[in-house]
């Protein structure tokens, strides 16, 4: 049990690694907490710094969600599937509330995707497909992200062999990602959410 609890802490620390902040500061001299949407995610890195910065941020954010869920169950000595849920949750929460940067972070989309590829790859692929379709139709990143999150939650209800822990976890991911976009929802309802190609410096969009 002690070993598993330490791994939960390690999963949080892994998720809290602020890749967007460190890459922005180290290679571009920019603090993404003060630019664009002010979120420490790949979308804001793309908007402010371009794809050369966004790509490593995306890879790092996906990996820090995937690694704890994929490898920690081998190390913890536990047999309960719920521990996998706990590791993934810790990684996602760490990304959104990173202790490295005063408990700020991104919206958790890329990190959740990494977790999904470790837990339920089919749901991850379904989420990506819906994200691309929703982005093409709405031209709004936040709409695409919330649509993908909802798809993941629904997909979990129909995946064979995923079990109750997996279904609960995919539902958690859906709810958490949508909750993280609550400010975007308010702007959508007010007709103020920017679309691709019309992004202001302080728009606060998904990232």
N, C-alpha and C positions, 0 to 999 in steps of 0.2 A: 504494500500500500504506500509506504513512504517513497519508494522508487517511482511509483506512478504519479504521486503528487509532485515530486521534483520534475518529472517530465511534463506535467501540466504547466508548471512555471516556465520550463524551457520552451514549450510551445508558445506561450505568451510572449516571451522575449524574442523568439524567432519572428513571430508576427509583427512585433513592435519595431523591428528593424526598419528605420525610415529611409528606404532606398532612394526615394524621390528627393528627399532633403539632402542626403549625403552626396548623391550624384550631381544634383544641382549646384551644391556649394563647391564640391571638389573639382569638377570639370568645367563648370560654366560660371562660377562666381555669383550664382543667383540663389536667393532664398525663396522657394516656392510658396512659403507660408505668407508671403507679402505680395505675390503676383498672381494674375489670372483669377482663378476661383479660390486661391489660397488653400487648396487641398493638396495633400501629399500623395498624389496618385498619378498613374500613367497618363490619364487624360489631360490633366493640367500640365504635366511635363511636356506632352506633345504640343499643347497650345502655346506654351511660353518658350520652350527650348527646342522644339522640333523632334523629329522621329529618332535622331541619333541618341537623344537622351531618353525619349519615351520607351524605346525598345528594351534597353537594359533594365529600366524601372519595371516594365511589364514582366519581364522574365524573372526578376528578383521577387516581385510580389506574388507571382504564381507559385514559384518554388517554395517560398516561406509558408505557404498554405499547404502545399503538397507534402513537403518533407516530414513534418511532425506526424501527420495522419498516416503516412505510408510506412514510416520506419519505427515510430515510437511503440506501436503495439508489439513489435518484435522484442523490445527491450524491457517492457514494463513488468513482465511476469504475470500479467492479468489475463483472464480469459473472457471477461465480460465485454461485449461489443460496445457498451456505453462509454468505455474509456476512449474509444476512437472518436465518439461524439464530443467528449470533453476536450480532447486535444485540438480538434478542428475549431471548436468554439473559442478556445483560448487564443489560437492563432488569428482568427478573424477579429476578435475583440482587441487583440494587441495591435493589429494594423490600424484600426479606427481610433484607438486610444493609446498612442505610443508614449511610454514614459520617457523616451529619449527627447521628445520635443513637446514637453508640457501637456501630454495626453491629447495631442492632436494627431491627425493622420488623414487617410483617404476615406473613401466610401466603402471599401472592402470588396469591391467587385472582383478584381484580379486575384486577390487572396482567396476569396470564396471559390473562384474557378479552380485554383490549385487544389483546394480541399475536395472539390467535386471529382476531379480526375483521380484522386486517391480513393474516394468512397464509392462513387457511382459515375463512371466515365460516360455512360449513356446519357445521364441527366446533364452532364457537362457539355456534351456535344449538342444536345437539344437546346440548351441555354445559349450556346454560341450561334446556332442557326437562327433562333428567334431574335437574338440581339442584332444580328446583321439585317434581318428582314425589317425589324422595327426601326432601326436606324435609317434604312433606305426609305421607308415610308414617312417617318416623322421628322427625320433630320435632326433629332434631339437625342443626345447621348443619355440623358437621365431617363427618358421614356424607354429607350432601348434596354437600359440596365434593369429597370423595374419590370419590364415585360419578360426579360430573361429570367429574373429571379422568380417571378410567379410561375413561369414554365417549369423551372427546376422543382418547385414545391409540388406542383400538380403531377409531374412525371414520377416523383417518388412514390406516389400512391399506387402506381401501376407496374413498377419494376419488380420482376420476380426475384425472390431470394434476398431482397434488401433488408427485410425484417423491420420490426417496429423501431429499433434505434435509428436505422438509416432513414426511415420515413420521417421520424421526428426531427432528425438533423436537417434533412433537406427542407422541411417546413420552416425550421429555425432560420436557415440561410435566406429563404425567401422573405420572411418577415423582417429579418435584421437589415437586409439590403434595402428593402422598401422604406423601413424606418430611417435608415441613414440618409435617404433622399427626401425626407419630410420637407426641407426647405424648398427643394425643387418642386414638390407637389404644390406648395403654396403659390409658387410663381406660375406653374402651369395653370392653376385655377384662375389666377389673375391675368393670364395671357401675357406674362412677362418673361417666360423661360426662353433664353436665346436658342437659336438653332445653329447648326453647323454653317459657318460662313458669315455668321452675324454675332460673333462672340465679343462681348465687351471686356475690358480689363478687369472689372470687378463684378463679373456676372454671377459668381458663386455657383456655376454649373457643376455637374458631376466631375469627379476626378479622384 
